Amino acid sequence: MMGSYVFTSTLQFEHLVKSLQPELFEVSVPELIKIGSDPLKVSLFIHTLAESIDQDLKNDKLVLLYSSRNLVSGTDREKSLDINNQVAYCLRQIVSQVQCRPRYVIGKGGVTSHEIAAFSLGIHKALVKGQIVPGVPLWLAGENSRFPGLVYGVFPGNIGGPESLTQAVIRFESNNSRKPR
């Protein structure tokens, strides 16, 4: 899960895509703006992505759900905040609708990590198991979460170098029943 659009995150995104070739699912901010607030169109957009992600997870594929890499701003602060909220809502809802239990989840971006943990995965209590890479805490989701025992990485936007996210994914992959690609 990648919501952070900062430069460091984008470098890490590019490295991950080039190195591990995950299945990519983009929440296109320009497309969301075009859809606007039409609830049926937004719901269909969310459902379509969640269904596709579910299928790939069932087929044991490495999946990357991400927001557009370019910052899209509104004409003023309020409109920019509305865009950010719409993207966060979509990311949360997509993850909420995925039915297949993932082997692990990494939330990339401070706000994204929190939103996915609290709202999509229902993680309100977790055991911190250490760090997967420096500055990236590794959680074990509590028993009252949506997927008890799920391994969750909280990866802030500006942490690490270009290869850090790829290293984290490789470590998660090697520790969770699948060999790194």
C-alpha positions in Angstrom: 0.0 0.0 0.0 1.6 3.2 -1.1 -0.1 6.6 -0.5 2.9 8.7 0.1 3.9 10.8 -3.0 7.0 12.4 -1.6 10.2 12.1 -3.7 11.8 9.4 -1.5 8.7 7.2 -1.8 8.6 7.6 -5.5 12.2 6.5 -5.8 11.4 3.5 -3.7 8.3 2.8 -5.7 10.4 2.8 -9.0 13.0 0.6 -7.4 10.4 -1.9 -6.2 8.6 -2.1 -9.5 11.8 -2.6 -11.5 13.3 -5.1 -9.0 10.3 -7.3 -8.0 7.7 -6.6 -10.7 4.6 -6.7 -8.5 1.1 -6.6 -9.9 0.3 -2.8 -10.0 -3.0 -1.3 -9.0 -3.1 2.5 -9.3 -5.5 4.8 -7.6 -5.3 7.5 -10.3 -5.9 10.9 -8.7 -6.8 12.6 -12.0 -9.4 9.8 -12.6 -10.8 10.3 -9.1 -11.1 14.0 -9.7 -12.9 13.3 -12.9 -15.3 10.9 -11.1 -15.9 13.6 -8.5 -18.3 12.8 -5.8 -20.6 10.5 -7.8 -21.1 7.7 -5.2 -22.0 5.1 -7.8 -18.9 5.8 -9.9 -16.6 6.0 -6.8 -18.1 2.7 -5.5 -17.5 1.0 -8.8 -14.0 2.3 -9.0 -13.2 0.9 -5.5 -15.0 -2.4 -6.1 -13.2 -3.1 -9.4 -9.8 -2.5 -7.9 -10.5 -4.5 -4.7 -11.9 -7.4 -6.8 -8.8 -7.5 -9.0 -6.4 -7.3 -6.0 -8.4 -10.1 -4.3 -7.9 -12.4 -7.3 -4.2 -11.7 -7.5 -3.8 -12.3 -3.7 -5.7 -15.6 -4.1 -3.1 -16.5 -6.8 -0.3 -15.7 -4.4 1.0 -12.7 -6.4 2.9 -9.8 -5.0 0.5 -6.8 -5.2 1.2 -3.1 -5.0 -1.8 -0.7 -4.5 -0.6 2.9 -4.9 -1.8 6.4 -5.5 -0.6 8.4 -8.5 3.0 9.4 -8.1 2.5 13.1 -9.0 1.0 15.5 -6.5 -2.3 16.9 -7.7 -3.3 20.1 -5.9 -6.6 21.9 -5.9 -7.0 25.6 -6.6 -6.8 26.4 -2.9 -5.9 24.7 0.4 -9.5 23.4 1.0 -9.7 21.8 -2.5 -6.3 20.2 -2.0 -7.4 18.8 1.3 -10.5 17.4 -0.4 -8.4 15.7 -3.0 -6.1 14.1 -0.3 -9.2 13.0 1.7 -10.8 11.4 -1.4 -7.6 9.5 -2.2 -7.2 8.3 1.4 -10.9 7.3 1.4 -10.4 5.2 -1.7 -7.3 3.5 -0.5 -9.0 2.7 2.8 -12.1 1.3 1.1 -10.2 -0.7 -1.4 -8.3 -2.5 1.3 -11.5 -2.9 3.4 -13.1 -4.7 0.5 -10.3 -7.1 -0.2 -11.5 -10.5 1.2 -8.4 -12.6 0.8 -6.1 -12.5 3.9 -2.7 -11.2 2.7 0.4 -12.8 4.1 1.6 -9.3 5.2 0.9 -5.7 4.5 3.3 -2.7 4.2 1.7 0.8 4.6 3.9 3.3 2.9 3.4 6.9 4.1 2.7 8.0 7.7 -1.0 8.9 7.1 -1.5 5.9 4.8 0.0 3.5 7.3 -2.4 4.8 10.0 -5.5 4.9 7.8 -5.0 1.4 6.6 -4.1 0.0 10.0 -7.0 1.6 11.9 -9.8 1.7 9.4 -9.1 -1.0 6.8 -7.5 -3.7 9.0 -9.0 -2.8 12.3 -5.6 -2.8 14.1 -6.2 -1.0 17.3 -3.8 -3.1 19.3 -0.6 -4.7 18.0 2.6 -6.2 19.3 5.7 -4.4 18.0 8.1 -7.1 16.9 11.1 -4.8 15.9 12.1 -3.2 12.6 12.0 -4.8 9.1 14.5 -2.1 7.9 15.8 0.8 10.0 13.0 3.2 10.9 10.2 0.8 9.8 8.4 -0.9 12.7 7.0 -4.4 12.3 3.7 -5.0 14.0 1.8 -8.2 14.7 -2.0 -7.3 14.5 -3.9 -7.9 17.7 -6.6 -10.6 18.1 -9.5 -8.2 17.6 -8.2 -6.9 14.2 -9.6 -7.9 10.9 -6.8 -10.4 10.3 -5.4 -11.4 13.7 -1.7 -12.1 13.6 -1.2 -10.2 10.3 2.3 -8.9 9.9 2.2 -5.1 9.2 5.0 -2.8 8.3 4.6 0.9 9.1 6.8 2.6 6.5 7.0 6.4 6.8 7.3 8.4 3.5 10.7 9.9 3.9 12.5 6.9 5.5 15.4 5.1 3.8 17.1 5.1 0.5 15.8 4.1 -3.0 16.3 0.3 -2.2 14.8 0.3 1.3 11.2 -0.6 0.3 12.4 -3.4 -1.9 14.6 -4.7 0.9 11.6 -4.7 3.2 9.4 -6.5 0.7 12.2 -9.1 0.2 12.4 -9.7 3.9 8.7 -10.0 4.3 8.5 -12.4 1.3 11.3 -14.6 2.7 9.7 -14.8 6.1 6.2 -15.4 4.8 6.1 -18.6 2.8 7.3 -17.4 -0.5 10.7 -17.0 -2.0 11.7 -13.5 -3.1 11.3 -12.9 -6.9 
